[in-house]
């Protein structure tokens, strides 16, 4: 029996002899690697905090002492050590354990997370609630250096330092979030600050040493190393102590005895303290150490080679096609600028960054800033394109409204991962963008039926010269032929892709092809003849086409991968009401109000009745009653 098999709770971990804790760390890494190789997951972040997690559970008393994990994608070892070892093989699968902390899953998961930079704010709230209740437990927030590029982290740390509550913030500094960290704060944490005097002095010394043959270059190399070491000891503490925190570190995040000793000492404190821990992302698995960006969030892979297993076929991914299309458009239009919030790979902009480095901006995990930054660019004549996951744009709602839409500025929002995203679950599904964008003034919303139409929609969006959102799904396209040139789509016009006389289906984006399959089956099996419309535009709707079909057929079916409340189907209902056609029967198919669980995309669509089989069932029942 392995040592890990004897650990079913943090209390069991406390009984393990100290000299065997390194073996526990090794077995934790092996289980995490084996599971992620089959299920996919956030491998590199979890491998980097194994020793830190062991030390925290060794020293503190979870769940009485409360751990808040920022983002939560680094909490796999925490899950295993808190009674979920035997169910860990179900990670990120249908009815399995979540890839993020979930309060409903375990009493050791104190706060539901999934998006970055929130842990300090939540932990501050927990600390205040504890004090109001007269309890004495400890509260810890674990936050990565990448999350420190998000503004809410500083809003939280500002209040926490001011209140000076009994709160421990653990800064996990691996000098890399999903992509290389950017910005002044990241540079500060990476020990690269300077003053005017030091800057001039350094330049003078470098110039002098550079003119010396041989020994001068060696001395210059040594001087730079000494400079980094000196500033590494000085500047991070200055930053956090200015916020009112006691600062400890930096310390080696893989040195278990040192971590345990430090946490034991800090446990005695009763004010706000920050522990700066240096870790290596992907620690213990060489492919992840060598390519932490790839293994940040990875699909199934071969453990021996580290090679990611191929997907399920189909055409090129929507993300990749977006990236190549934007590069082609930018080659002909110097006004086009691309923006990402720390996701150049995930949003398909890595190629753009290499081809147009002066027109590419990674602003860090700062979606609010990204939107207003884009608005500033647009206000001076540029055509910014902000590529962002649908669920992450939710964080910048006010900026979309106030800074872009009110001024009718030409910012294009490329909303990747619209619809169900799969195994990351409810925090990452793009289930709400139609609802939270549709009512904003001046906003145009489009969704392509396939990867070829995505090309044309992107060109159309940039050409329109106003706020536009183009939403498209995670995963591969259908493998359709790609036009070599781009055309501007007729504004606000839908497309009839199948003619029929009994009823009309208004399908949006990813629902068009399943609607075609369902319509064909119903005609062959039931003799029902259906029109299928590729809606293309959610705002503005193709009012003339929809009203004509409503009057001719007397019933409409809307299909969308968005929550039904306030979405595409709701827009159609509003249109019918405005034209006194409330007698038209309407069936709206989409997501329920309840959060959609985690599973493979095809499993979720089947659960929600949005695959071809589910559509046939719903349409048959609806049309029989018509």
C-alpha positions as CSV (number, residue, x, y, z in Angstrom):
1,X,0.0,0.0,0.0
2,X,1.3,3.5,-0.9
3,X,1.5,6.2,1.8
4,X,-1.1,8.2,-0.1
5,X,-3.6,5.4,0.3
6,X,-3.4,5.9,4.0
7,X,-4.4,9.5,3.8
8,X,-8.1,10.2,3.8
9,X,-8.1,13.5,5.6
10,X,-5.7,16.2,6.7
11,X,-5.6,14.5,10.2
12,X,-4.1,11.4,8.5
13,X,-1.5,13.6,6.9
14,X,-0.5,15.0,10.2
15,X,0.3,11.5,11.5
16,X,2.8,10.8,8.6
17,X,6.4,11.0,9.8
18,X,8.2,14.1,8.6
19,X,10.8,12.2,6.7
20,X,8.1,10.5,4.5
21,X,6.5,13.7,3.4
22,X,8.6,13.9,0.3
23,X,7.3,10.5,-0.7
24,X,3.7,11.8,-0.2
25,X,4.6,14.7,-2.6
26,X,6.0,12.2,-5.1
27,X,2.8,10.0,-5.0
28,X,0.6,13.1,-5.2
29,X,2.3,14.2,-8.4
30,X,2.1,10.7,-9.9
31,X,-1.7,10.5,-9.2
32,X,-2.2,14.0,-10.6
33,X,-0.2,13.3,-13.8
34,X,-1.9,9.9,-14.4
35,X,-5.4,11.4,-14.0
36,X,-4.7,14.5,-16.1
37,X,-3.2,12.3,-18.8
38,X,-6.6,10.6,-19.2
39,X,-9.1,13.4,-18.3
40,X,-7.1,16.5,-19.2
41,X,-6.9,19.3,-16.6
42,X,-4.8,22.1,-15.2
43,X,-1.6,20.0,-14.7
44,X,1.3,22.5,-14.5
45,X,-0.3,24.8,-11.8
46,X,-1.1,21.8,-9.6
47,X,2.3,20.2,-9.8
48,X,3.9,23.5,-8.7
49,X,2.1,23.7,-5.4
50,X,2.3,20.1,-4.1
51,X,4.7,20.8,-1.3
52,X,2.9,24.1,-0.4
53,X,-0.4,22.2,-0.2
54,X,1.2,19.5,2.0
55,X,2.7,22.1,4.3
56,X,-0.6,24.0,4.7
57,X,-2.6,20.9,5.6
58,X,0.2,19.8,7.9
59,X,0.3,23.0,9.9
60,X,-3.3,24.2,9.8
61,X,-6.6,22.5,10.7
62,X,-8.9,22.5,7.6
63,X,-11.8,23.0,7.4
64,X,-11.8,25.0,10.7
65,X,-8.9,26.9,9.3
66,X,-10.1,28.1,5.9
67,X,-8.2,27.9,2.6
68,X,-9.3,30.1,-0.3
69,X,-7.6,29.1,-3.6
70,X,-7.4,31.8,-6.2
71,X,-8.8,30.5,-9.6
72,X,-8.7,27.1,-7.9
73,X,-7.1,25.3,-10.8
74,X,-4.1,24.5,-8.5
75,X,-6.2,22.7,-5.9
76,X,-5.9,19.0,-7.1
77,X,-3.5,18.0,-4.3
78,X,-5.8,19.8,-1.8
79,X,-8.7,17.7,-3.1
80,X,-6.8,14.4,-2.8
81,X,-5.6,15.2,0.7
82,X,-9.2,16.1,1.9
83,X,-10.9,12.8,1.2
84,X,-11.3,12.7,-2.5
85,X,-8.4,10.4,-3.5
86,X,-10.7,7.5,-4.4
87,X,-12.9,9.7,-6.6
88,X,-10.1,11.7,-8.1
89,X,-10.2,9.5,-11.3
90,X,-13.5,11.2,-12.0
91,X,-11.9,14.7,-12.2
92,X,-13.7,17.0,-14.6
93,X,-16.0,14.3,-16.0
94,X,-19.8,14.0,-16.0
95,X,-21.0,13.5,-12.4
96,X,-17.4,13.5,-11.2
97,X,-15.5,15.9,-9.0
98,X,-14.9,19.4,-10.2
99,X,-11.6,20.8,-11.5
100,X,-12.1,23.7,-9.1
101,X,-13.0,24.0,-5.4
102,X,-16.8,23.6,-4.9
103,X,-18.5,24.2,-1.6
104,X,-21.1,21.6,-2.4
105,X,-18.4,19.0,-3.0
106,X,-16.5,19.2,0.3
107,X,-16.5,21.1,3.6
108,X,-12.8,21.7,2.9
109,X,-13.7,23.8,-0.2
110,X,-14.5,27.1,1.4
111,X,-15.4,29.2,-1.6
112,X,-16.4,28.4,-5.2
113,X,-13.9,29.8,-7.6
114,X,-12.9,29.6,-11.3
115,X,-11.9,33.1,-12.3
116,X,-8.8,34.8,-11.1
117,X,-7.8,37.4,-8.6
118,X,-10.7,36.9,-6.2
119,X,-9.1,35.0,-3.3
120,X,-7.9,38.0,-1.2
121,X,-11.3,39.7,-1.3
122,X,-13.1,36.5,-0.3
123,X,-10.6,35.7,2.4
124,X,-10.9,39.2,3.8
125,X,-14.7,38.7,4.0
126,X,-14.2,35.4,5.8
127,X,-11.7,37.0,8.2
128,X,-14.2,39.8,9.1
129,X,-17.1,37.3,9.5
130,X,-14.9,35.2,11.8
131,X,-14.1,38.2,14.0
132,X,-17.7,39.3,14.2
133,X,-18.6,35.8,15.3
134,X,-15.9,35.7,17.9
135,X,-14.1,32.7,16.4
136,X,-10.3,32.2,16.4
137,X,-9.7,30.2,13.2
138,X,-7.1,31.1,10.6
139,X,-7.9,32.2,7.0
140,X,-5.5,31.7,4.2
141,X,-5.7,33.0,0.6
142,X,-3.4,31.3,-2.0
143,X,-2.9,33.5,-5.0
144,X,-0.5,33.2,-8.0
145,X,1.6,35.9,-9.4
146,X,-0.4,35.9,-12.6
147,X,-3.6,36.7,-10.7
148,X,-1.8,39.7,-9.2
149,X,-2.2,41.4,-12.6
150,X,-5.9,41.6,-11.9
151,X,-7.1,44.8,-10.3
152,X,-9.5,43.1,-7.8
153,X,-6.5,41.5,-6.1
154,X,-5.3,45.0,-5.2
155,X,-8.7,46.2,-4.1
156,X,-8.8,43.2,-1.8
157,X,-5.2,43.6,-0.5
158,X,-5.8,47.3,0.0
159,X,-8.7,46.7,2.4
160,X,-7.2,43.7,4.0
161,X,-4.1,45.7,4.9
162,X,-6.1,48.6,6.2
163,X,-8.2,46.3,8.4
164,X,-5.1,44.4,9.5
165,X,-7.1,41.3,10.3
166,X,-5.6,38.0,11.2
167,X,-5.2,36.9,7.5
168,X,-2.5,35.0,5.7
169,X,-1.9,35.6,2.0
170,X,0.4,33.1,0.3
171,X,1.8,34.5,-3.0
172,X,2.7,31.6,-5.2
173,X,5.3,33.2,-7.5
174,X,6.3,31.0,-10.4
175,X,7.0,34.0,-12.7
176,X,4.4,32.7,-15.1
177,X,0.7,32.6,-15.2
178,X,-1.0,31.1,-18.3
179,X,1.3,33.2,-20.5
180,X,4.3,35.2,-19.5
181,X,3.3,37.9,-17.0
182,X,3.2,41.4,-18.2
183,X,3.0,44.8,-16.6
184,X,4.7,46.9,-14.0
185,X,3.4,44.8,-11.1
186,X,4.7,41.6,-12.6
187,X,8.1,43.2,-13.1
188,X,8.0,44.4,-9.5
189,X,7.3,40.9,-8.2
190,X,10.0,39.5,-10.5
191,X,12.5,41.7,-8.8
192,X,13.2,44.2,-11.6
193,X,12.5,47.6,-10.1
194,X,14.8,50.6,-10.5
195,X,15.2,54.2,-9.5
196,X,16.5,57.1,-11.7
197,X,19.8,57.0,-9.9
198,X,20.2,53.3,-10.1
199,X,19.1,53.3,-13.7
200,X,21.8,55.9,-14.7
201,X,24.4,54.3,-12.5
202,X,23.7,50.8,-14.0
203,X,23.9,52.1,-17.6
204,X,27.2,53.9,-16.9
205,X,28.7,50.7,-15.3
206,X,27.4,48.6,-18.2
207,X,28.9,50.9,-20.7
208,X,32.3,50.9,-19.0
209,X,32.4,47.1,-18.5
210,X,31.2,46.5,-22.1
211,X,34.3,48.3,-23.4
212,X,36.6,46.0,-21.6
213,X,37.7,42.9,-23.5
214,X,37.1,39.4,-21.9
215,X,37.0,40.2,-18.2
216,X,34.6,43.1,-18.6
217,X,31.9,40.9,-20.1
218,X,32.3,38.4,-17.4
219,X,32.1,41.1,-14.7
220,X,29.0,42.5,-16.4
221,X,27.3,39.1,-16.3
222,X,28.1,38.7,-12.6
223,X,26.9,42.2,-11.8
224,X,23.6,41.6,-13.4
225,X,23.1,38.4,-11.3
226,X,24.0,40.3,-8.1
227,X,21.5,43.1,-9.1
228,X,18.7,40.6,-9.5
229,X,19.5,38.9,-6.2
230,X,19.6,42.2,-4.3
231,X,16.4,43.5,-5.7
232,X,14.7,40.1,-5.2
233,X,15.3,40.5,-1.4
234,X,14.2,44.2,-1.3
235,X,11.4,45.2,-3.6
236,X,8.5,42.7,-3.0
237,X,8.5,43.4,0.7
238,X,8.4,47.1,0.0
239,X,5.3,46.7,-2.1
240,X,3.3,44.6,0.3
241,X,4.4,46.4,3.4
242,X,3.1,49.6,1.8
243,X,-0.3,47.9,1.7
244,X,-0.1,47.2,5.5
245,X,1.0,43.5,5.3
246,X,3.9,41.9,7.2
247,X,6.1,40.4,4.4
248,X,8.0,37.1,4.7
249,X,10.0,35.7,1.9
250,X,10.8,34.9,-0.8
251,X,11.2,31.2,0.3
252,X,11.6,28.0,-1.7
253,X,8.2,26.6,-2.4
254,X,9.5,23.1,-2.8
255,X,11.5,23.0,0.5
256,X,9.0,21.2,2.7
257,X,10.8,21.7,6.0
258,X,11.3,25.4,5.3
259,X,7.6,25.8,4.3
260,X,6.4,24.0,7.4
261,X,8.7,26.0,9.7
262,X,7.6,29.3,8.1
263,X,3.9,28.4,8.3
264,X,4.3,27.3,12.0
265,X,5.8,30.7,12.8
266,X,3.2,32.6,10.8
267,X,0.5,30.7,12.6
268,X,1.3,32.6,15.7
269,X,0.7,36.0,14.1
270,X,-2.6,37.8,14.6
271,X,-2.3,40.4,11.9
272,X,-2.2,40.5,8.1
273,X,0.9,38.7,6.7
274,X,2.0,37.8,3.2
275,X,4.3,34.8,2.5
276,X,6.1,35.0,-0.8
277,X,6.7,31.5,-2.1
278,X,8.8,30.7,-5.2
279,X,7.7,27.6,-7.1
280,X,8.3,26.0,-10.4
281,X,5.3,25.4,-12.6
282,X,5.0,21.8,-13.7
283,X,7.5,20.7,-11.0
284,X,8.2,17.0,-11.2
285,X,7.1,16.3,-14.8
286,X,9.7,17.4,-17.3
287,X,7.3,18.1,-20.3
288,X,5.3,20.4,-18.1
289,X,8.4,22.1,-16.7
290,X,9.7,22.6,-20.2
291,X,6.3,23.9,-21.6
292,X,4.2,25.1,-18.7
293,X,2.0,27.2,-21.0
294,X,0.9,24.1,-22.9
295,X,0.4,22.1,-19.7
296,X,-1.4,24.9,-17.9
297,X,-4.7,23.6,-19.1
298,X,-4.1,20.5,-21.2
299,X,-6.2,17.7,-22.8
300,X,-5.3,14.0,-22.6
301,X,-1.7,13.3,-23.2
302,X,0.9,10.5,-23.4
303,X,2.7,10.4,-20.1
304,X,5.9,8.9,-21.5
305,X,6.3,11.5,-24.3
306,X,4.3,14.4,-23.1
307,X,2.6,14.5,-26.4
308,X,-1.0,15.8,-26.3
309,X,-3.4,13.4,-27.9
310,X,-5.2,14.5,-31.1
311,X,-8.7,15.7,-30.9
312,X,-11.8,14.1,-32.4
313,X,-11.2,15.3,-36.0
314,X,-13.3,17.8,-37.9
315,X,-12.0,21.0,-39.3
316,X,-9.6,23.5,-37.9
317,X,-10.5,25.0,-34.6
318,X,-12.5,28.2,-34.4
319,X,-9.8,29.7,-32.3
320,X,-7.0,28.9,-34.7
321,X,-9.1,30.2,-37.7
322,X,-9.9,33.4,-35.9
323,X,-6.2,34.0,-35.3
324,X,-5.2,33.3,-39.0
325,X,-8.1,35.4,-40.3
326,X,-7.2,38.4,-38.1
327,X,-3.6,38.2,-39.3
328,X,-4.7,38.3,-42.9
329,X,-7.1,41.2,-42.2
330,X,-4.4,43.1,-40.3
331,X,-2.0,42.8,-43.2
332,X,-4.3,44.9,-45.3
333,X,-5.5,47.2,-42.6
334,X,-2.9,48.9,-40.4
335,X,-5.7,50.2,-38.0
336,X,-6.3,46.7,-36.6
337,X,-4.9,46.1,-33.2
338,X,-5.2,42.8,-31.1
339,X,-5.7,42.6,-27.4
340,X,-5.7,39.7,-25.0
341,X,-6.0,39.4,-21.2
342,X,-3.2,36.9,-20.6
343,X,-4.5,34.4,-23.1
344,X,-2.5,34.7,-26.4
345,X,-2.4,31.0,-27.0
346,X,-6.0,30.3,-25.7
347,X,-7.5,33.0,-27.9
348,X,-5.4,32.2,-31.0
349,X,-3.4,35.4,-31.0
350,X,0.1,34.0,-30.7
351,X,0.6,34.2,-34.4
352,X,-0.6,37.8,-34.5
353,X,1.8,38.6,-31.7
354,X,4.8,37.3,-33.8
355,X,3.6,38.9,-37.1
356,X,2.5,42.2,-35.7
357,X,4.4,42.7,-32.3
358,X,3.8,46.5,-32.4
359,X,0.0,46.0,-32.8
360,X,-0.4,43.3,-30.2
361,X,-1.1,43.9,-26.5
362,X,-1.3,41.4,-23.6
363,X,-2.7,43.4,-20.7
364,X,-2.6,40.6,-18.1
365,X,-5.6,39.2,-16.3
366,X,-7.3,42.6,-16.5
367,X,-10.5,42.4,-18.6
368,X,-11.9,45.6,-17.4
369,X,-8.7,47.5,-18.4
370,X,-8.6,45.6,-21.7
371,X,-12.0,46.9,-22.7
372,X,-11.4,50.5,-21.7
373,X,-7.9,50.4,-23.3
374,X,-9.6,49.2,-26.5
375,X,-12.0,52.1,-26.3
376,X,-9.1,54.5,-26.0
377,X,-7.5,53.0,-29.1
378,X,-10.8,53.1,-31.0
379,X,-11.4,56.7,-30.0
380,X,-8.2,57.7,-31.9
381,X,-9.0,55.9,-35.1
382,X,-7.8,52.3,-34.6
383,X,-9.8,49.1,-34.9
384,X,-9.1,47.1,-31.8
385,X,-10.1,43.5,-31.6
386,X,-10.3,42.1,-28.0
387,X,-10.2,38.3,-28.1
388,X,-11.6,37.0,-24.8
389,X,-13.5,34.0,-23.5
390,X,-17.2,34.7,-23.3
391,X,-17.3,33.9,-19.5
392,X,-14.4,36.3,-18.9
393,X,-15.9,39.3,-20.6
394,X,-18.6,39.2,-17.9
395,X,-16.0,40.8,-15.6
396,X,-16.0,43.9,-17.8
397,X,-19.7,44.5,-18.3
398,X,-19.7,48.1,-17.1
399,X,-16.7,49.0,-19.3
400,X,-18.4,47.4,-22.4
401,X,-21.5,49.6,-21.7
402,X,-20.0,52.8,-20.4
403,X,-16.7,53.1,-22.3
404,X,-17.5,51.4,-25.6
405,X,-21.3,51.2,-26.4
406,X,-22.3,54.7,-25.1
407,X,-19.7,56.2,-27.3
408,X,-20.4,53.9,-30.2
409,X,-16.8,53.1,-30.6
410,X,-15.5,50.5,-33.2
411,X,-14.3,47.8,-30.8
412,X,-14.7,44.2,-31.9
413,X,-15.2,41.6,-29.2
414,X,-14.2,38.1,-30.4
415,X,-16.0,35.9,-27.9
416,X,-14.3,32.5,-27.8
417,X,-15.7,29.6,-25.9
418,X,-19.3,30.8,-26.4
419,X,-21.7,28.0,-25.4
420,X,-20.7,25.0,-23.3
421,X,-17.0,24.6,-23.0
422,X,-16.9,21.1,-21.5
423,X,-15.0,19.9,-18.5
424,X,-14.2,23.2,-16.8
425,X,-17.9,23.4,-16.0
426,X,-20.2,26.3,-14.9
427,X,-17.6,28.9,-14.2
428,X,-16.4,28.7,-17.8
429,X,-19.4,28.0,-19.9
430,X,-20.2,30.9,-22.2
431,X,-23.9,30.8,-21.4
432,X,-24.8,34.4,-20.9
433,X,-23.2,36.7,-23.4
434,X,-26.3,37.1,-25.6
435,X,-28.3,38.1,-22.6
436,X,-25.8,40.6,-21.1
437,X,-24.9,42.2,-24.4
438,X,-28.1,42.2,-26.4
439,X,-29.7,45.2,-24.5
440,X,-26.7,47.4,-24.7
441,X,-27.0,50.5,-27.0
442,X,-25.2,50.4,-30.4
443,X,-24.0,46.8,-29.9
444,X,-24.2,44.4,-32.8
445,X,-24.1,40.6,-32.1
446,X,-23.3,37.9,-34.6
447,X,-22.7,34.1,-34.5
448,X,-21.4,32.0,-37.4
449,X,-22.9,28.7,-38.4
450,X,-19.4,27.3,-39.3
451,X,-15.8,28.2,-39.5
452,X,-16.0,29.6,-43.0
453,X,-18.7,32.1,-42.0
454,X,-16.6,33.1,-39.0
455,X,-14.0,34.6,-41.4
456,X,-16.6,36.8,-43.1
457,X,-18.2,37.8,-39.8
458,X,-14.8,39.0,-38.4
459,X,-14.3,41.0,-41.6
460,X,-17.8,42.4,-41.3
461,X,-17.4,43.3,-37.6
462,X,-14.3,45.3,-38.2
463,X,-15.8,47.0,-41.3
464,X,-19.0,48.1,-39.4
465,X,-17.2,50.8,-37.4
466,X,-19.2,50.3,-34.2
467,X,-19.3,47.9,-31.2
468,X,-19.6,44.3,-32.4
469,X,-19.5,41.0,-30.7
470,X,-18.8,37.8,-32.7
471,X,-19.4,34.7,-30.6
472,X,-18.1,31.2,-31.6
473,X,-17.6,27.9,-29.8
474,X,-14.7,26.0,-28.3
475,X,-13.4,23.2,-30.5
476,X,-13.1,22.3,-34.1
477,X,-15.3,23.4,-37.0
478,X,-17.1,21.1,-39.5
479,X,-14.3,20.9,-42.0
480,X,-16.1,23.0,-44.6
481,X,-14.3,24.6,-47.5
482,X,-12.8,27.9,-46.6
483,X,-13.2,30.9,-49.0
484,X,-9.9,32.5,-49.9
485,X,-11.3,36.0,-49.8
486,X,-13.5,37.7,-47.3
487,X,-16.9,39.3,-47.9
488,X,-18.9,41.8,-45.9
489,X,-22.2,40.2,-44.9
490,X,-25.4,42.1,-45.5
491,X,-26.1,43.9,-42.2
492,X,-28.8,42.3,-40.1
493,X,-29.8,39.7,-42.7
494,X,-30.4,36.0,-42.0
495,X,-30.0,33.2,-44.5
496,X,-32.5,30.5,-45.4
497,X,-30.5,27.2,-45.6
498,X,-33.5,24.9,-46.0
499,X,-37.0,25.5,-47.4
500,X,-40.1,23.9,-45.9
501,X,-43.8,24.6,-45.5
502,X,-44.9,23.4,-42.1
503,X,-42.9,25.5,-39.7
504,X,-39.7,27.5,-39.4
505,X,-36.6,26.9,-37.3
506,X,-34.5,30.0,-36.5
507,X,-31.1,28.5,-35.6
508,X,-28.2,30.5,-34.3
509,X,-24.5,29.7,-34.7
510,X,-23.7,26.1,-33.6
511,X,-27.4,25.1,-33.8
512,X,-27.7,25.5,-37.5
513,X,-26.2,22.1,-38.6
514,X,-28.0,20.1,-35.9
515,X,-31.2,21.8,-36.9
516,X,-30.6,20.7,-40.5
517,X,-30.0,17.1,-39.4
518,X,-33.2,17.2,-37.3
519,X,-35.3,18.7,-40.1
520,X,-34.1,16.0,-42.5
521,X,-35.0,13.3,-40.1
522,X,-38.5,14.7,-39.4
523,X,-39.2,15.0,-43.1
524,X,-38.1,11.4,-43.7
525,X,-39.8,9.9,-40.6
526,X,-42.9,12.1,-40.1
527,X,-43.4,13.9,-43.4
528,X,-42.9,17.2,-41.6
529,X,-41.4,20.0,-43.9
530,X,-39.3,22.6,-42.0
531,X,-37.6,25.8,-43.1
532,X,-34.3,26.2,-41.4
533,X,-32.8,29.7,-41.0
534,X,-29.2,30.6,-40.2
535,X,-30.1,33.6,-38.1
536,X,-26.5,35.1,-38.2
537,X,-27.5,38.2,-36.3
538,X,-29.0,38.4,-32.8
539,X,-28.9,42.1,-32.9
540,X,-30.2,43.4,-35.2
541,X,-32.7,40.6,-36.0
542,X,-33.7,40.1,-39.6
543,X,-37.2,41.4,-38.8
544,X,-38.7,41.1,-42.3
545,X,-37.7,37.4,-42.7
546,X,-38.8,36.4,-39.2
547,X,-42.2,38.2,-39.4
548,X,-42.9,36.8,-42.8
549,X,-42.2,33.2,-41.6
550,X,-44.3,33.8,-38.5
551,X,-47.3,35.0,-40.6
552,X,-47.0,32.1,-43.1
553,X,-46.4,29.2,-40.6
554,X,-48.0,30.4,-37.4
555,X,-45.2,28.7,-35.4
556,X,-41.5,29.3,-34.9
557,X,-38.7,27.4,-33.2
558,X,-35.7,29.3,-31.9
559,X,-32.4,27.4,-31.1
560,X,-29.4,28.9,-29.3
561,X,-26.5,27.9,-27.1
562,X,-27.3,30.6,-24.5
563,X,-29.5,30.8,-21.4
564,X,-33.1,31.2,-22.5
565,X,-33.7,34.2,-20.3
566,X,-32.9,37.3,-22.4
567,X,-31.3,35.5,-25.3
568,X,-32.0,35.1,-29.0
569,X,-35.4,33.4,-28.5
570,X,-36.5,36.2,-26.2
571,X,-35.5,38.8,-28.9
572,X,-37.8,36.9,-31.3
573,X,-40.7,37.0,-28.8
574,X,-40.2,40.7,-28.3
575,X,-40.3,41.2,-32.0
576,X,-43.6,39.3,-32.3
577,X,-45.1,41.3,-29.5
578,X,-44.1,44.6,-31.0
579,X,-45.9,43.6,-34.2
580,X,-49.0,42.2,-32.5
581,X,-48.2,38.6,-33.4
582,X,-48.6,37.2,-30.0
583,X,-50.8,34.4,-31.4
584,X,-47.8,32.8,-33.1
585,X,-46.7,29.7,-31.3
586,X,-43.0,29.7,-30.3
587,X,-40.8,27.0,-28.9
588,X,-37.5,28.3,-27.5
589,X,-34.6,25.8,-27.1
590,X,-31.5,26.7,-25.2
591,X,-29.9,26.5,-21.8
592,X,-31.9,26.4,-18.5
593,X,-31.4,29.0,-15.8
594,X,-29.7,26.5,-13.6
595,X,-25.9,26.3,-14.0
596,X,-24.8,23.7,-16.5
597,X,-22.6,21.0,-15.1
598,X,-19.2,19.8,-16.3
599,X,-18.8,17.1,-19.0
600,X,-17.7,16.7,-22.6
601,X,-19.4,19.1,-24.9
602,X,-21.3,16.4,-26.8
603,X,-22.5,15.0,-23.5
604,X,-23.8,18.4,-22.3
605,X,-25.6,19.1,-25.6
606,X,-27.2,15.7,-25.3
607,X,-28.3,16.4,-21.7
608,X,-29.7,19.7,-22.7
609,X,-31.5,18.3,-25.7
610,X,-29.5,20.4,-28.1
611,X,-28.0,17.6,-30.2
612,X,-29.8,16.3,-33.3
613,X,-31.6,13.5,-31.4
614,X,-32.8,15.9,-28.7
615,X,-34.0,18.4,-31.3
616,X,-36.0,15.8,-33.1
617,X,-37.7,14.8,-29.9
618,X,-38.6,18.4,-28.9
619,X,-39.7,19.4,-32.4
620,X,-41.9,16.3,-32.9
621,X,-43.7,17.0,-29.6
622,X,-44.1,20.7,-30.3
623,X,-45.3,20.3,-33.9
624,X,-47.8,17.5,-33.0
625,X,-49.6,20.1,-30.7
626,X,-49.6,22.8,-33.4
